[in-house]
Amino acid sequence: MTPSVTSRRHVIADDIRNKISIGRIKAGACLPSEAQLASRYGVSTATLRSALSVLQGEGVVEKIHGKGNFVRHPLRRITYIGGGHTLRTECSAESALRVGVRTTNLQAHGQLACLLGVSASSPLTEFLCLTHEGNSPHSLARIYVPRDLSPTDVPAESHCCKSAEAKLAELRPPLAEVRERVCARPPTPEEAATLRISSTLSVLAITRVAADRTGQVVEAALLVLPGDRADAFFTTHHMTDERTNGG
């Protein structure tokens, strides 16, 4: 009985995964071309691509447009700490994270106007933060602040996302409330291309809105963390209702 396309793609994916796990194919190596692999396994290019998509969805292989399919280095976990804190990542001396920051002035519209509680066309500054581990994109954050709270000396690149957030914190008032919405969803085409992930891999999308003591929103952030390496961690402090009797 002829194996189905589904079973063949899993056999191929299992074989490539096994060769990676035992070290026959090293992390960072470029796999043979899809045509060569299809010929080697005796399947059509479509079936071969289906097998690679399984590995891409697992984060084992990444496809770089115009270059080929590459074995990914072991993924560094991202832990998002609720309450407006920065991202935490598992540290590795061999592969330091670096953060590229692109600053753009724009006007509030649609979702941004709603999140920040400002009128359309209000001046804002966007900080697009793309974290890399080696040559691989790691996570994506878009941070929006009112123009008058925007620092002018945020570094274009650093080795820690805290440096960019510290600059923002210098100008804004102390935070009194942080509201966060967390959901899992497919990446947009732009997010999948930027993070070099499969469009079938879910991302953890976090919308964070921070307000000062007067209730004014001073920052809105849209964070996108690939689901194959992200954890969200929240701590709830329960307040005890202490009642005292007047004497």
C-alpha positions, 0 to 999 in steps of 0.5 A, spaced: 500 500 500 502 506 497 504 511 503 499 517 504 502 524 503 501 525 510 505 519 512 511 521 507 511 528 510 512 526 517 517 520 515 521 525 512 520 530 518 522 525 523 528 523 519 531 530 518 529 532 525 533 525 528 539 527 524 539 534 527 538 531 534 544 526 533 549 532 530 549 529 523 546 536 521 549 542 525 545 548 528 546 554 523 547 549 517 543 550 510 539 544 508 540 542 501 535 545 496 528 543 496 529 540 489 535 536 492 531 533 498 525 531 494 530 527 489 533 524 495 527 522 499 523 520 492 517 525 493 514 531 490 517 538 491 510 539 494 511 533 499 518 535 501 515 542 502 510 540 507 515 536 511 519 542 512 513 546 514 512 541 520 519 542 522 518 550 521 512 550 525 516 546 531 522 552 530 527 546 528 528 549 521 527 556 519 526 558 511 530 565 509 527 568 503 532 567 497 537 563 501 534 557 503 532 552 509 537 553 515 537 549 522 535 553 527 540 554 534 536 552 540 531 557 541 532 561 547 525 562 552 522 568 553 518 570 559 514 575 559 513 578 566 506 581 567 505 588 570 509 592 565 516 589 566 521 588 561 521 581 557 526 576 561 530 571 557 534 565 558 541 567 558 547 564 554 554 567 554 555 564 547 549 568 544 547 575 547 541 578 545 541 585 541 536 590 540 535 594 534 530 600 535 527 604 530 524 611 532 518 614 527 514 620 529 507 619 527 500 621 528 495 617 532 489 613 528 484 608 529 487 603 534 492 607 537 488 613 538 483 608 542 489 605 546 492 612 548 485 615 549 487 621 545 484 624 539 486 622 531 492 626 529 495 627 536 503 627 535 506 620 537 512 617 537 513 609 535 519 605 538 520 599 533 524 594 537 526 588 534 530 583 538 535 578 535 539 572 537 545 571 533 542 572 526 535 570 528 529 575 530 527 573 537 521 578 538 518 584 536 515 590 540 512 596 538 512 602 543 508 608 543 508 614 547 505 621 546 510 626 543 512 630 549 514 624 553 518 621 547 526 621 549 531 623 543 537 619 545 534 612 545 540 608 542 539 605 535 542 598 537 543 595 544 545 589 548 539 589 552 532 591 551 532 595 558 536 600 556 530 603 551 525 602 556 529 606 561 530 612 557 522 612 556 521 611 564 526 617 565 521 622 562 514 619 563 510 620 570 510 614 575 505 609 573 499 607 577 496 602 573 498 597 567 492 594 563 494 588 559 491 583 554 494 577 552 492 572 546 494 567 542 493 568 534 496 567 527 502 572 526 500 577 520 504 576 514 508 582 516 510 579 523 511 572 520 516 575 515 519 580 520 520 574 525 522 569 520 517 564 522 511 560 519 505 563 518 502 556 521 505 558 528 501 562 533 504 568 536 503 570 543 500 577 542 500 582 548 497 589 548 499 593 554 497 600 556 500 604 562 497 610 565 499 615 571 496 617 577 491 622 574 489 616 569 492 619 563 495 613 558 503 615 558 505 608 554 501 603 549 505 597 547 504 591 542 508 585 543 509 579 539 512 573 541 513 567 537 509 561 541 514 556 540 519 560 545 514 564 549 511 564 556 507 569 560 507 569 568 503 573 572 502 574 579 496 576 583 497 580 590 490 578 594 489 584 598 486 582 605 480 586 607 482 588 614 476 591 619 477 594 625 472 596 630 472 603 633 473 604 640 
